[in-house]
Amino acid sequence: MTSEQKAQYEGPEELKDILKRVLAGRKFRLECGHHVTFNHNLGNDIVIQNGKELAVICSLCSY
């Protein structure tokens, strides 16, 4: 990867900021059938599988 290509990537702080602003307190049903509430202590962890189509499942079902 060239330095120009590396410069195109933003840091994890920007992604966390987007997720907090857009998803805080929202509740979703995941593709695995489980549920998640963002920024809640007892919410499930999620896994986003990147590819041609995104898949959003809980960490328990990702194995």
A tleap script that builds the chain and sets N, CA, C and O, in Angstrom:
source leaprc.protein.ff14SB
mol = sequence {
  NMET THR SER GLU GLN LYS ALA GLN TYR GLU
  GLY PRO GLU GLU LEU LYS ASP ILE LEU LYS
  ARG VAL LEU ALA GLY ARG LYS PHE ARG LEU
  GLU CYS GLY HIE HIE VAL THR PHE ASN HIE
  ASN LEU GLY ASN ASP ILE VAL ILE GLN ASN
  GLY LYS GLU LEU ALA VAL ILE CYS SER LEU
  CYS SER CTYR
}
set mol.1.N position { 0.845 -1.164 0.000 }
set mol.1.CA position { 0.000 0.000 0.000 }
set mol.1.C position { 0.896 1.234 0.000 }
set mol.1.O position { 1.840 1.332 0.784 }
set mol.2.N position { 0.590 2.158 -0.877 }
set mol.2.CA position { 1.384 3.377 -0.963 }
set mol.2.C position { 0.980 4.353 0.140 }
set mol.2.O position { -0.062 4.190 0.775 }
set mol.3.N position { 1.804 5.352 0.356 }
set mol.3.CA position { 1.491 6.354 1.383 }
set mol.3.C position { 0.244 7.150 1.004 }
set mol.3.O position { -0.496 7.594 1.881 }
set mol.4.N position { 0.010 7.331 -0.290 }
set mol.4.CA position { -1.204 8.024 -0.730 }
set mol.4.C position { -2.444 7.198 -0.389 }
set mol.4.O position { -3.462 7.740 0.040 }
set mol.5.N position { -2.350 5.898 -0.582 }
set mol.5.CA position { -3.468 5.018 -0.249 }
set mol.5.C position { -3.700 4.999 1.259 }
set mol.5.O position { -4.848 5.022 1.703 }
set mol.6.N position { -2.642 4.959 2.047 }
set mol.6.CA position { -2.771 4.967 3.505 }
set mol.6.C position { -3.424 6.254 3.989 }
set mol.6.O position { -4.188 6.232 4.954 }
set mol.7.N position { -3.136 7.371 3.333 }
set mol.7.CA position { -3.665 8.665 3.745 }
set mol.7.C position { -5.179 8.764 3.531 }
set mol.7.O position { -5.818 9.646 4.104 }
set mol.8.N position { -5.760 7.886 2.725 }
set mol.8.CA position { -7.193 7.914 2.457 }
set mol.8.C position { -8.004 7.347 3.624 }
set mol.8.O position { -9.210 7.580 3.702 }
set mol.9.N position { -7.370 6.614 4.522 }
set mol.9.CA position { -8.075 5.960 5.625 }
set mol.9.C position { -8.160 6.892 6.830 }
set mol.9.O position { -7.185 7.540 7.210 }
set mol.10.N position { -9.363 6.938 7.422 }
set mol.10.CA position { -9.554 7.712 8.646 }
set mol.10.C position { -9.323 6.795 9.836 }
set mol.10.O position { -9.349 5.572 9.702 }
set mol.11.N position { -9.098 7.390 10.994 }
set mol.11.CA position { -8.828 6.618 12.197 }
set mol.11.C position { -10.087 6.057 12.831 }
set mol.11.O position { -11.195 6.423 12.437 }
set mol.12.N position { -9.932 5.168 13.813 }
set mol.12.CA position { -11.085 4.544 14.464 }
set mol.12.C position { -11.934 5.538 15.254 }
set mol.12.O position { -13.120 5.295 15.478 }
set mol.13.N position { -11.346 6.646 15.674 }
set mol.13.CA position { -12.107 7.642 16.426 }
set mol.13.C position { -13.236 8.220 15.593 }
set mol.13.O position { -14.329 8.451 16.109 }
set mol.14.N position { -12.989 8.457 14.309 }
set mol.14.CA position { -14.026 8.990 13.421 }
set mol.14.C position { -15.182 8.010 13.268 }
set mol.14.O position { -16.345 8.414 13.266 }
set mol.15.N position { -14.870 6.733 13.140 }
set mol.15.CA position { -15.911 5.719 13.016 }
set mol.15.C position { -16.720 5.625 14.302 }
set mol.15.O position { -17.948 5.550 14.254 }
set mol.16.N position { -16.045 5.627 15.454 }
set mol.16.CA position { -16.755 5.578 16.731 }
set mol.16.C position { -17.649 6.797 16.908 }
set mol.16.O position { -18.758 6.678 17.429 }
set mol.17.N position { -17.186 7.959 16.485 }
set mol.17.CA position { -17.989 9.175 16.580 }
set mol.17.C position { -19.263 9.056 15.744 }
set mol.17.O position { -20.343 9.420 16.207 }
set mol.18.N position { -19.145 8.554 14.531 }
set mol.18.CA position { -20.313 8.358 13.662 }
set mol.18.C position { -21.294 7.391 14.309 }
set mol.18.O position { -22.495 7.656 14.358 }
set mol.19.N position { -20.781 6.272 14.803 }
set mol.19.CA position { -21.658 5.269 15.418 }
set mol.19.C position { -22.367 5.825 16.643 }
set mol.19.O position { -23.553 5.562 16.843 }
set mol.20.N position { -21.658 6.589 17.465 }
set mol.20.CA position { -22.275 7.174 18.659 }
set mol.20.C position { -23.359 8.178 18.284 }
set mol.20.O position { -24.454 8.147 18.846 }
set mol.21.N position { -23.063 9.061 17.346 }
set mol.21.CA position { -24.023 10.100 16.969 }
set mol.21.C position { -25.274 9.518 16.321 }
set mol.21.O position { -26.386 9.966 16.599 }
set mol.22.N position { -25.096 8.533 15.470 }
set mol.22.CA position { -26.215 8.016 14.691 }
set mol.22.C position { -26.977 6.915 15.428 }
set mol.22.O position { -28.199 6.833 15.300 }
set mol.23.N position { -26.288 6.070 16.193 }
set mol.23.CA position { -26.916 4.870 16.736 }
set mol.23.C position { -27.187 4.889 18.235 }
set mol.23.O position { -27.845 3.974 18.733 }
set mol.24.N position { -26.718 5.876 18.969 }
set mol.24.CA position { -26.865 5.888 20.430 }
set mol.24.C position { -28.318 5.702 20.851 }
set mol.24.O position { -29.196 6.470 20.457 }
set mol.25.N position { -28.554 4.674 21.656 }
set mol.25.CA position { -29.882 4.392 22.193 }
set mol.25.C position { -30.824 3.664 21.258 }
set mol.25.O position { -31.915 3.280 21.679 }
set mol.26.N position { -30.450 3.462 20.018 }
set mol.26.CA position { -31.331 2.785 19.054 }
set mol.26.C position { -31.248 1.276 19.241 }
set mol.26.O position { -30.215 0.741 19.645 }
set mol.27.N position { -32.348 0.604 18.940 }
set mol.27.CA position { -32.469 -0.846 19.119 }
set mol.27.C position { -32.667 -1.497 17.751 }
set mol.27.O position { -33.432 -1.010 16.918 }
set mol.28.N position { -31.961 -2.607 17.538 }
set mol.28.CA position { -32.030 -3.297 16.253 }
set mol.28.C position { -32.122 -4.802 16.461 }
set mol.28.O position { -31.591 -5.339 17.433 }
set mol.29.N position { -32.792 -5.465 15.554 }
set mol.29.CA position { -32.779 -6.929 15.455 }
set mol.29.C position { -31.703 -7.259 14.429 }
set mol.29.O position { -31.689 -6.690 13.338 }
set mol.30.N position { -30.809 -8.167 14.772 }
set mol.30.CA position { -29.693 -8.526 13.902 }
set mol.30.C position { -30.092 -9.655 12.956 }
set mol.30.O position { -31.137 -10.281 13.135 }
set mol.31.N position { -29.268 -9.909 11.962 }
set mol.31.CA position { -29.544 -10.956 10.983 }
set mol.31.C position { -29.571 -12.351 11.600 }
set mol.31.O position { -30.189 -13.264 11.052 }
set mol.32.N position { -28.904 -12.514 12.732 }
set mol.32.CA position { -28.887 -13.810 13.407 }
set mol.32.C position { -30.129 -14.002 14.270 }
set mol.32.O position { -30.349 -15.087 14.810 }
set mol.33.N position { -30.957 -12.935 14.406 }
set mol.33.CA position { -32.170 -13.026 15.199 }
set mol.33.C position { -32.033 -12.438 16.597 }
set mol.33.O position { -33.037 -12.219 17.274 }
set mol.34.N position { -30.818 -12.183 17.035 }
set mol.34.CA position { -30.608 -11.567 18.335 }
set mol.34.C position { -30.830 -10.055 18.226 }
set mol.34.O position { -31.054 -9.532 17.135 }
set mol.35.N position { -30.767 -9.365 19.356 }
set mol.35.CA position { -31.027 -7.934 19.399 }
set mol.35.C position { -29.834 -7.185 19.961 }
set mol.35.O position { -29.017 -7.746 20.690 }
set mol.36.N position { -29.746 -5.897 19.608 }
set mol.36.CA position { -28.687 -5.037 20.146 }
set mol.36.C position { -29.276 -3.665 20.451 }
set mol.36.O position { -30.104 -3.153 19.698 }
set mol.37.N position { -28.843 -3.080 21.556 }
set mol.37.CA position { -29.138 -1.693 21.881 }
set mol.37.C position { -27.797 -0.987 22.002 }
set mol.37.O position { -26.975 -1.352 22.843 }
set mol.38.N position { -27.573 0.014 21.173 }
set mol.38.CA position { -26.278 0.686 21.149 }
set mol.38.C position { -26.103 1.587 22.359 }
set mol.38.O position { -27.046 2.234 22.815 }
set mol.39.N position { -24.888 1.618 22.865 }
set mol.39.CA position { -24.481 2.379 24.042 }
set mol.39.C position { -25.279 1.975 25.275 }
set mol.39.O position { -25.652 2.819 26.090 }
set mol.40.N position { -25.534 0.684 25.402 }
set mol.40.CA position { -26.211 0.145 26.581 }
set mol.40.C position { -25.303 -0.922 27.168 }
set mol.40.O position { -24.771 -1.757 26.436 }
set mol.41.N position { -25.122 -0.903 28.476 }
set mol.41.CA position { -24.174 -1.817 29.130 }
set mol.41.C position { -24.474 -3.286 28.872 }
set mol.41.O position { -23.552 -4.094 28.759 }
set mol.42.N position { -25.746 -3.643 28.777 }
set mol.42.CA position { -26.105 -5.049 28.610 }
set mol.42.C position { -26.406 -5.419 27.159 }
set mol.42.O position { -26.939 -6.497 26.900 }
set mol.43.N position { -26.079 -4.558 26.225 }
set mol.43.CA position { -26.329 -4.845 24.817 }
set mol.43.C position { -25.360 -5.883 24.283 }
set mol.43.O position { -24.235 -6.004 24.765 }
set mol.44.N position { -25.805 -6.626 23.287 }
set mol.44.CA position { -24.923 -7.602 22.633 }
set mol.44.C position { -23.816 -6.886 21.869 }
set mol.44.O position { -23.996 -5.763 21.400 }
set mol.45.N position { -22.675 -7.546 21.751 }
set mol.45.CA position { -21.623 -7.072 20.853 }
set mol.45.C position { -22.009 -7.505 19.447 }
set mol.45.O position { -22.656 -8.536 19.262 }
set mol.46.N position { -21.607 -6.709 18.455 }
set mol.46.CA position { -21.944 -7.071 17.082 }
set mol.46.C position { -20.676 -7.289 16.269 }
set mol.46.O position { -19.591 -6.824 16.616 }
set mol.47.N position { -20.861 -8.016 15.172 }
set mol.47.CA position { -19.798 -8.253 14.207 }
set mol.47.C position { -20.344 -7.814 12.854 }
set mol.47.O position { -21.432 -8.227 12.452 }
set mol.48.N position { -19.585 -6.976 12.155 }
set mol.48.CA position { -19.961 -6.563 10.811 }
set mol.48.C position { -19.033 -7.299 9.862 }
set mol.48.O position { -17.824 -7.069 9.846 }
set mol.49.N position { -19.618 -8.183 9.075 }
set mol.49.CA position { -18.818 -8.938 8.115 }
set mol.49.C position { -18.837 -8.177 6.790 }
set mol.49.O position { -19.887 -7.989 6.175 }
set mol.50.N position { -17.662 -7.749 6.374 }
set mol.50.CA position { -17.521 -6.925 5.190 }
set mol.50.C position { -17.339 -7.810 3.969 }
set mol.50.O position { -16.644 -8.825 4.028 }
set mol.51.N position { -17.949 -7.435 2.887 }
set mol.51.CA position { -17.836 -8.171 1.638 }
set mol.51.C position { -18.754 -7.536 0.617 }
set mol.51.O position { -19.109 -6.364 0.743 }
set mol.52.N position { -19.137 -8.287 -0.382 }
set mol.52.CA position { -20.045 -7.756 -1.400 }
set mol.52.C position { -21.334 -7.263 -0.737 }
set mol.52.O position { -21.851 -6.202 -1.086 }
set mol.53.N position { -21.842 -8.032 0.212 }
set mol.53.CA position { -22.992 -7.651 1.024 }
set mol.53.C position { -22.540 -7.623 2.480 }
set mol.53.O position { -21.846 -8.536 2.925 }
set mol.54.N position { -22.926 -6.580 3.234 }
set mol.54.CA position { -22.600 -6.521 4.655 }
set mol.54.C position { -23.491 -7.489 5.423 }
set mol.54.O position { -24.658 -7.670 5.074 }
set mol.55.N position { -22.959 -8.100 6.446 }
set mol.55.CA position { -23.732 -8.954 7.347 }
set mol.55.C position { -23.507 -8.429 8.757 }
set mol.55.O position { -22.366 -8.202 9.161 }
set mol.56.N position { -24.592 -8.232 9.511 }
set mol.56.CA position { -24.496 -7.720 10.873 }
set mol.56.C position { -25.111 -8.764 11.797 }
set mol.56.O position { -26.322 -8.988 11.786 }
set mol.57.N position { -24.246 -9.404 12.606 }
set mol.57.CA position { -24.682 -10.463 13.512 }
set mol.57.C position { -24.059 -10.205 14.884 }
set mol.57.O position { -23.178 -9.357 15.023 }
set mol.58.N position { -24.524 -10.944 15.895 }
set mol.58.CA position { -23.929 -10.785 17.227 }
set mol.58.C position { -22.629 -11.589 17.297 }
set mol.58.O position { -22.368 -12.467 16.474 }
set mol.59.N position { -21.837 -11.261 18.292 }
set mol.59.CA position { -20.536 -11.926 18.424 }
set mol.59.C position { -20.686 -13.405 18.790 }
set mol.59.O position { -19.806 -14.209 18.481 }
set mol.60.N position { -21.790 -13.769 19.443 }
set mol.60.CA position { -21.988 -15.173 19.796 }
set mol.60.C position { -22.222 -16.038 18.554 }
set mol.60.O position { -21.806 -17.196 18.514 }
set mol.61.N position { -22.870 -15.487 17.566 }
set mol.61.CA position { -23.192 -16.250 16.342 }
set mol.61.C position { -22.101 -16.142 15.272 }
set mol.61.O position { -22.211 -16.763 14.215 }
set mol.62.N position { -21.078 -15.381 15.529 }
set mol.62.CA position { -20.053 -15.177 14.495 }
set mol.62.C position { -19.057 -16.309 14.420 }
set mol.62.O position { -18.219 -16.324 13.518 }
set mol.63.N position { -19.117 -17.251 15.331 }
set mol.63.CA position { -18.149 -18.347 15.334 }
set mol.63.C position { -18.594 -19.505 14.509 }
set mol.63.O position { -17.883 -20.506 14.414 }
savepdb mol mol.pdb
quit
